[in-house]
Amino acid sequence: MAGKKKSKTKSVSVQGSSKFRTRWRHVAIIDERVGGGSAPNCNELSRELEVCSRTVLRDIEFMRYDLGAPIEYDPARNGYVYTEPSWSLPNIRLTEGELLAMAVGEKVVRAFGDSPWAKRLSEAFGKITAGLSDRIDIGPEGLASRFDFAFGGIAIVDESVLATLETAIRENRHVQMTYNRLDIGDEKKYKVEPYLLLRRRGAWYLVGRDCKSGHKPMFNLSRIRKLKLLKSQFDYALSGFDRKEYLGDLAWAYHGQEEYRVAINFSGKAASLVEERLWHPSQKLRRLKDGRLRFEVTVHHLWDILPWILSWASEAKVIKPQQLKTLVKSEIRAMAAGLKK
């Protein structure tokens, strides 16, 4: 059969990254040749792609089974054709800026460390570049290398834990875990309704309902020793979990039942540095007459803000509450005593 004719030549040029020049580049070229009606055979495609015949066959199988391409070998023409002339790869129009934004976005996800989402985003990016209808002479990965993202210390989390919890959240299924309670120093088994995955201060956390106590703690994924996906399901819509309410006053990674209105005066360089950033949705900033910066925020756990205060050393002075002032003094004394040993 003659096959379809395309009005536009598709050529995706993405320099600087092998992953964009392999399978998806092959797919774009094979689709162009087959869709153009030339009925190329395996040897011809092998020479053009500069790969062995087995690689070409794998690419064709990928198009057939993963992309749903109606591509078949036609003995009469001694080459591959589309059995459905109207079929084509999705035509996607992107500006160079949009393509670069996607490449940068992929780099942001990869900066969080290994995760199933980073790999899927790379695969999705490849599918999109394969479906571009016009020639894009841009090296998105090369340009993205001029953007860098640092998120501090990255917690070590087993990728299978993230993948299991993703499935549990997607299908509203219970999980059973053995968890290392760092503050108590022992391990405990939990059956949990997983509600939310979040990342704070370089670590991954799971917010879920402990089926035994009814509490909704935050579990640090790095402390999960064993994790099992259960068949039983729960109704998330009836759980009453309110993400905004739960996270509303969460500065970093501690959650409690109390409410503390915190006020801190910053001086020196710290005043300018703190003023430059949004640290918390509830924060209020005000410059005092003497040039210091008054920082006010509401938290539900004093340890949620204590490490941050200590990081500013002598340029941070706690004004209220008294419990926080006492806690800061206690920690400073303990640190000083440790230096004397």
C-alpha positions in Angstrom: 0.0 0.0 0.0 1.2 3.5 -0.7 1.0 4.8 2.9 0.3 8.3 3.9 2.0 11.5 2.9 3.0 14.2 5.3 2.9 17.9 4.4 5.7 18.7 6.9 9.0 17.1 7.5 9.6 16.2 11.1 13.0 16.3 12.5 13.8 16.6 16.1 17.3 17.8 16.8 18.2 17.7 20.5 21.9 18.1 21.0 23.9 17.3 24.1 22.0 14.4 25.6 22.2 10.8 24.5 18.8 9.9 25.8 17.1 12.3 23.5 19.2 11.0 20.5 18.4 7.4 20.9 15.0 5.7 21.0 12.9 8.8 20.5 15.1 10.1 17.7 14.7 6.6 16.1 10.9 6.8 16.5 10.7 10.2 14.8 12.9 9.1 11.8 11.1 5.7 11.4 7.7 7.4 11.5 8.9 10.0 8.9 10.1 7.3 6.5 7.2 4.9 6.9 4.6 7.6 7.0 6.1 9.2 3.9 5.3 6.1 1.9 8.8 4.9 1.1 8.3 1.5 2.9 11.8 1.3 4.3 13.1 -2.1 5.3 15.1 -3.0 8.3 18.5 -2.8 6.5 17.7 0.7 5.2 16.7 1.9 8.6 19.7 0.3 10.2 22.1 2.2 7.8 20.3 5.5 8.3 20.1 5.2 12.1 23.6 3.8 12.3 22.5 0.9 14.5 22.2 -2.8 14.2 19.1 -4.5 12.8 18.0 -5.8 16.1 17.9 -2.3 17.5 15.6 -1.2 14.6 13.4 -4.2 15.3 13.2 -3.2 19.0 12.3 0.3 18.1 9.5 -0.9 15.7 8.2 -3.2 18.5 8.2 -0.2 20.8 6.2 1.9 18.3 3.7 -1.0 17.8 3.1 -2.0 21.4 3.9 1.2 23.4 2.7 3.8 21.0 0.0 1.8 19.3 1.4 2.4 15.8 -0.2 0.2 13.1 3.1 -0.6 11.6 3.6 -3.9 9.7 6.0 -5.5 7.3 4.6 -5.6 3.7 6.2 -8.5 1.8 5.0 -7.1 -1.5 6.9 -3.8 -0.9 9.8 -5.4 1.1 9.4 -2.8 3.8 7.3 -1.4 6.6 4.0 0.4 6.1 1.2 1.8 8.2 -1.9 -0.3 7.8 -4.0 2.7 8.9 -2.9 5.6 6.6 -4.5 8.2 8.9 -2.5 7.3 11.9 0.3 9.6 13.0 2.4 10.5 16.1 0.8 13.2 18.1 1.7 16.6 16.7 2.7 18.9 19.5 3.7 22.5 18.9 6.1 23.9 21.5 8.2 27.1 21.5 11.9 26.8 22.3 11.1 28.4 25.7 8.5 25.8 26.5 10.8 23.0 25.5 13.6 24.5 27.7 11.1 24.9 30.6 10.3 21.2 30.4 14.0 20.3 30.4 14.7 22.5 33.4 11.6 21.1 35.2 13.0 17.6 34.7 16.3 18.7 36.2 14.4 20.1 39.2 12.8 16.7 39.8 16.1 14.9 39.4 17.6 17.3 42.0 15.4 15.7 44.6 17.3 12.4 44.2 16.2 9.1 42.7 12.5 8.8 42.5 10.1 7.0 40.1 8.7 10.4 39.0 12.1 11.6 37.7 12.4 8.6 35.4 8.9 8.9 34.2 9.4 12.6 33.5 12.4 11.8 31.3 10.3 9.2 29.4 7.5 11.7 29.0 9.9 14.3 27.7 11.1 11.8 25.1 7.6 11.1 23.9 6.8 14.8 23.5 10.0 15.5 21.5 9.1 12.5 19.3 5.7 14.1 18.6 6.9 17.5 17.6 5.6 18.5 14.2 8.2 21.0 13.3 12.0 21.1 13.4 13.4 22.3 16.7 17.1 23.1 16.5 17.7 23.4 20.3 19.6 21.4 22.8 17.3 21.5 25.8 19.6 19.4 28.0 22.6 21.5 27.0 20.8 24.7 27.9 19.4 23.1 31.1 22.9 22.5 32.2 23.2 26.2 32.7 20.6 26.0 35.4 21.4 24.5 38.8 19.3 23.6 41.8 20.5 22.8 45.3 18.2 21.6 48.0 20.6 20.9 50.8 21.1 17.4 52.2 19.0 14.8 50.4 17.6 12.1 52.5 18.3 8.5 51.5 15.0 6.8 50.6 14.5 3.4 49.0 12.9 4.0 45.7 10.6 1.0 46.2 9.2 2.7 49.3 8.2 5.8 47.2 6.8 3.5 44.5 4.7 1.5 47.0 3.3 4.6 48.7 2.5 6.1 45.3 0.4 3.0 44.5 -1.2 3.1 47.9 -2.2 6.8 47.5 -3.4 6.3 44.0 -5.6 3.3 44.8 -6.5 4.3 48.4 -5.0 1.1 49.9 -3.7 0.5 53.4 0.0 -0.1 54.1 1.6 -1.9 56.9 5.0 -0.7 58.0 7.7 -1.3 60.6 8.9 2.2 61.6 12.0 3.3 63.6 10.8 5.9 66.2 13.9 8.0 66.4 12.8 9.9 69.5 12.0 6.8 71.5 14.7 4.5 70.0 12.6 1.5 69.1 10.6 0.1 66.2 6.8 -0.2 66.0 4.4 -1.7 63.5 1.7 0.5 62.0 -1.3 0.0 59.7 -1.8 3.3 58.0 -4.2 5.0 55.6 -1.7 7.1 53.5 -3.0 10.6 52.7 -0.1 12.7 51.6 3.5 12.6 50.5 5.5 15.7 51.2 9.1 16.9 51.2 10.6 19.1 53.9 14.2 20.0 54.6 15.6 17.4 52.2 13.5 14.5 53.6 10.4 12.7 52.4 7.4 12.3 54.8 4.2 10.4 54.7 1.1 11.9 56.4 -1.4 9.2 57.2 -3.9 7.9 59.7 -2.7 5.4 62.2 -5.6 2.9 62.1 -5.1 1.9 65.8 -4.9 5.3 67.5 -6.7 7.4 64.9 -3.8 9.9 65.0 -2.3 11.4 61.8 1.4 11.6 62.4 4.2 12.4 59.9 6.3 9.4 59.1 9.9 10.0 57.8 10.3 7.7 54.9 14.0 7.1 55.7 13.0 5.4 58.9 10.6 2.9 57.4 12.3 -0.5 57.8 9.6 -2.7 56.2 6.6 -1.7 54.0 3.8 -3.8 52.7 1.0 -2.8 50.4 -2.3 -4.3 51.7 -5.3 -5.3 49.6 -7.7 -3.5 51.9 -8.9 -0.1 50.8 -10.2 3.0 52.6 -12.5 5.9 51.4 -10.3 9.0 51.2 -13.3 11.2 50.5 -14.8 10.2 53.9 -11.6 10.6 55.8 -12.1 14.2 56.5 -8.4 15.0 55.9 -7.8 18.6 55.0 -4.4 19.2 53.5 -4.5 22.9 53.8 -5.6 22.8 57.4 -3.0 20.1 58.3 -0.1 21.9 56.6 -1.3 25.5 57.2 1.2 26.3 60.0 3.8 23.7 59.2 7.2 25.4 58.7 9.4 22.4 58.2 8.7 18.9 59.5 7.1 18.9 62.9 3.4 18.7 63.6 1.6 19.1 66.9 -1.7 20.1 68.5 -0.6 23.3 70.2 -0.3 26.7 68.6 2.6 29.1 69.2 2.8 32.7 68.0 6.5 33.3 67.5 8.3 36.6 67.3 12.0 37.0 66.5 14.2 40.1 66.0 16.9 39.7 63.4 19.9 42.1 63.2 22.9 42.5 60.9 23.1 40.6 57.7 20.5 38.1 58.9 17.9 40.8 58.8 18.4 41.4 55.1 18.7 37.7 54.3 15.5 36.8 56.2 13.7 39.7 54.5 14.5 38.4 51.1 12.6 35.1 51.3 9.2 33.7 52.1 9.9 31.2 54.9 6.3 30.4 55.9 2.8 31.3 54.6 1.9 32.9 57.9 5.0 35.1 58.3 4.8 38.8 58.9 7.8 41.1 58.5 8.3 44.6 60.0 11.4 46.8 60.1 11.9 48.3 63.6 13.1 51.9 64.1 16.6 50.6 65.1 16.9 48.8 61.8 16.3 45.3 63.1 13.7 43.0 61.4 10.7 41.7 63.4 9.8 38.3 62.1 6.4 36.8 63.3 5.0 33.4 62.5 2.6 30.8 63.9 3.8 27.2 64.4 2.3 24.1 66.0 5.6 22.7 67.4 8.6 24.6 68.8 11.0 22.1 67.3 9.6 23.0 63.9 11.4 26.4 64.1 14.1 25.9 66.7 16.9 24.5 64.3 16.2 27.4 61.9 16.6 30.0 64.7 19.9 28.4 65.8 21.2 28.6 62.3 21.2 32.4 62.5 23.4 32.3 65.6 23.7 35.6 67.5 21.8 37.7 64.9 18.5 36.1 66.0 16.9 37.0 69.3 13.7 35.3 70.3 11.1 37.7 71.7 8.2 35.2 72.4 6.9 32.8 73.5 8.8 32.2 76.7 8.8 28.4 76.1 10.8 29.0 72.9 13.3 31.3 74.7 13.8 28.7 77.3 14.4 26.0 74.7 16.9 28.1 72.8 18.9 28.9 76.0 18.9 25.2 76.9 20.2 24.1 73.5 22.9 26.8 73.5 24.1 25.7 76.9 24.1 22.1 75.8 26.1 23.0 72.7 28.6 25.0 74.8 29.0 22.2 77.3 29.7 19.8 74.4 32.6 22.0 73.3 34.2 21.9 76.7 34.5 18.1 76.7 
